Amino acid sequence: MRLRIAVLTGGGDCPGLNGAIKWVTKSALDPKLSEKRSISFEVLGITEGWKGLLEIDPGDPKSCDRYLKRLDEETVRTWDRYGGTNLGTSRTNPFNPKNDRSEILINNIKKLG
């Protein structure tokens, strides 16, 4: 079985975001763990945080190129050496009661698989 994991960072920058992304990726793609759990994963980074997940058009390759980044061990190898977030972030709140866009978010998650 193969599953897809999407990682994004939202809100302000803080120490450890790149390190967390690196280790989520490494753990998901670890061949020993994949064999043990009988599940393999594909890891995607969503750029620009919640904004990216709201604005992506999953059916448009250009939009996917802009907002999706395939993550593998080589890509994230040195990420923990840098501050901030290599995926980018935004202060977008899709669940804001004054502008609830959670339905768009859920639809995009479903379309991305």
C-alpha positions in Angstrom: 0.0 0.0 0.0 1.3 3.5 -0.9 0.0 6.6 0.9 0.7 10.3 0.4 1.7 12.7 3.2 1.6 16.5 2.7 3.6 18.8 4.9 3.1 22.5 5.3 4.1 25.2 7.7 1.6 27.9 8.7 1.9 31.0 10.8 5.1 32.7 11.7 8.6 31.2 11.4 10.0 29.5 14.4 13.1 27.4 15.1 12.9 23.8 14.2 10.4 23.9 11.3 13.0 22.7 8.7 14.2 20.0 11.1 10.7 18.8 11.6 10.1 18.6 7.9 13.3 16.8 7.4 12.5 14.1 10.0 8.9 13.6 8.9 10.3 13.0 5.4 13.1 10.7 6.5 10.8 8.7 8.8 8.1 8.3 6.1 10.6 7.2 3.5 12.8 4.9 5.7 12.9 1.5 3.9 13.2 -0.5 7.1 10.1 1.2 8.6 8.2 0.8 5.2 8.9 -2.9 5.3 7.9 -3.3 8.9 4.6 -1.4 8.5 3.9 -2.8 5.0 3.1 0.8 3.9 5.2 3.1 1.7 4.8 6.9 1.5 5.2 9.7 -0.9 6.0 13.0 0.8 4.9 16.3 -0.7 5.7 19.8 0.7 3.0 22.4 0.3 4.7 25.8 -0.4 3.3 29.0 1.1 1.5 27.2 3.9 -2.3 27.2 4.1 -2.4 29.8 1.3 -0.7 27.3 -1.0 -3.2 24.6 -0.2 -6.1 27.0 -0.8 -4.8 28.4 -4.0 -3.5 25.3 -5.7 -5.5 23.9 -8.6 -4.7 20.2 -8.4 -5.7 19.7 -12.1 -3.3 22.4 -13.4 0.3 21.2 -13.7 1.7 24.8 -13.5 -0.2 25.3 -10.3 1.1 22.0 -8.9 4.7 23.0 -9.9 4.2 26.3 -8.0 2.7 24.9 -4.8 3.9 21.3 -4.5 7.4 20.1 -3.9 8.3 16.4 -3.8 10.3 15.7 -0.7 12.9 13.0 -0.5 15.9 12.4 1.7 18.3 14.2 -0.7 16.1 17.2 -0.9 15.8 17.7 2.9 19.3 16.4 3.8 20.6 19.8 5.0 17.3 21.5 5.9 17.9 21.3 9.6 21.0 23.6 9.2 18.8 26.6 8.2 16.3 28.6 10.1 12.9 29.5 9.0 11.0 27.2 6.6 12.2 26.1 3.2 8.6 25.5 2.2 7.6 29.1 2.9 4.7 30.0 5.1 1.7 32.4 5.3 -0.6 33.7 8.0 -3.6 32.5 6.1 -6.3 31.0 8.3 -8.7 28.9 6.3 -10.9 28.4 9.3 -11.4 32.1 10.1 -15.1 32.4 11.0 -15.3 35.7 9.1 -14.0 34.1 5.9 -14.3 30.3 6.3 -12.6 28.6 3.3 -12.3 25.2 4.8 -14.5 23.7 2.1 -11.9 24.7 -0.6 -9.2 23.3 1.6 -10.9 19.9 2.1 -11.7 19.7 -1.7 -8.1 20.3 -2.6 -6.9 17.7 -0.1 -9.2 15.2 -1.6 -8.1 16.0 -5.1 -4.5 15.7 -4.2 -5.1 12.3 -2.8 
